[in-house]
Amino acid sequence: MIVIYLDQLQDFVSFFENRISDNIFYEIKEIPKENDLESAKRIQITLHFLGKMSDEYLVLYETNIEFQTLDMNKAEAIIIEEMQKILDTTDLNIKLIKGKIREIYISYS
């Protein structure tokens, strides 16, 4: 299994030409608070897609983005909508899909 983790969203997008489908999967999780006085919640969005490295290797590309919000439910919808708009500027066929790609990755392997 080859996993390539990219720190920057721009770097992640630069590998889109290697993808094997138009689906970019995302997972959202809340990051635990460091102390009880924090009112804002920190959330982490993990983006990942399957790609090919030459004809022999299937690769999982992945990046994380962190945000702060007061209302996680509202923030999730707004963030995903804005991210879809950004992805549309690179390729109109790319779709964000909520879910875990690891199971799909294993079935391709």
C-alpha positions in Angstrom: 0.0 0.0 0.0 1.4 3.4 -1.0 0.0 6.4 0.9 1.2 9.9 0.0 0.3 12.5 2.6 0.5 16.1 1.4 0.6 19.0 3.9 -0.7 21.7 1.6 -4.0 21.7 -0.3 -2.3 23.1 -3.3 0.1 20.1 -3.4 -2.9 17.7 -3.0 -4.7 19.3 -6.0 -1.5 19.2 -8.1 -1.8 15.3 -8.1 -5.4 15.3 -9.5 -4.0 14.3 -12.9 -3.1 10.9 -11.3 -6.6 10.2 -10.0 -8.5 7.1 -11.3 -12.0 8.6 -10.7 -13.6 11.9 -10.3 -14.5 11.2 -6.6 -12.6 13.0 -3.8 -13.6 11.5 -0.5 -13.8 13.4 2.7 -14.1 12.6 6.4 -14.9 15.2 9.1 -14.0 14.8 12.8 -13.9 17.0 15.8 -10.6 17.5 17.4 -10.7 17.2 21.2 -10.5 20.5 23.1 -7.3 21.3 24.9 -9.2 23.0 27.7 -12.8 23.5 28.8 -12.7 27.2 28.3 -12.6 27.1 24.5 -16.0 27.9 22.9 -15.0 27.2 19.4 -14.8 23.7 18.1 -11.8 22.6 16.0 -12.7 20.3 13.2 -10.4 18.4 10.8 -11.4 17.5 7.2 -9.4 14.7 5.6 -9.5 14.7 1.8 -8.3 11.6 -0.1 -8.5 10.1 -3.5 -7.1 7.0 -5.3 -4.5 7.5 -8.1 -2.0 5.6 -10.1 1.7 5.8 -10.0 2.8 4.2 -13.3 0.6 1.3 -14.4 1.6 -0.9 -11.5 0.9 1.0 -8.3 -2.3 2.2 -6.7 -1.8 5.2 -4.5 -3.9 6.8 -1.8 -3.3 10.6 -1.8 -4.4 12.4 1.4 -4.4 15.8 3.1 -5.9 17.4 6.2 -7.4 20.8 6.7 -8.3 22.2 10.1 -11.0 24.8 10.9 -12.6 26.4 14.0 -16.3 26.8 14.3 -19.0 27.5 16.9 -21.6 25.2 15.2 -20.1 22.1 13.6 -23.3 21.1 11.7 -23.6 24.5 9.9 -19.9 24.7 9.4 -19.7 21.3 7.7 -22.2 22.2 5.0 -20.7 25.6 4.4 -17.1 24.3 4.2 -18.0 21.4 1.9 -19.9 23.8 -0.4 -17.0 26.2 -0.5 -14.5 23.3 -1.1 -16.7 22.0 -4.0 -16.6 25.5 -5.6 -12.8 25.5 -5.3 -12.5 22.0 -6.8 -14.9 23.1 -9.6 -12.3 25.7 -10.7 -9.8 22.8 -11.3 -12.2 20.3 -12.9 -16.0 20.4 -13.1 -16.3 16.6 -13.0 -14.7 16.3 -9.5 -17.2 15.5 -6.8 -16.8 15.5 -3.0 -18.2 12.4 -1.4 -18.5 11.9 2.3 -17.0 8.6 3.3 -14.0 6.5 3.9 -11.9 5.5 1.0 -9.8 3.0 2.8 -12.3 0.2 2.2 -12.4 1.0 -1.5 -8.6 1.1 -1.6 -8.4 -2.3 -0.1 -10.9 -3.7 -2.6 -8.8 -2.3 -5.5 -5.7 -3.8 -4.1 
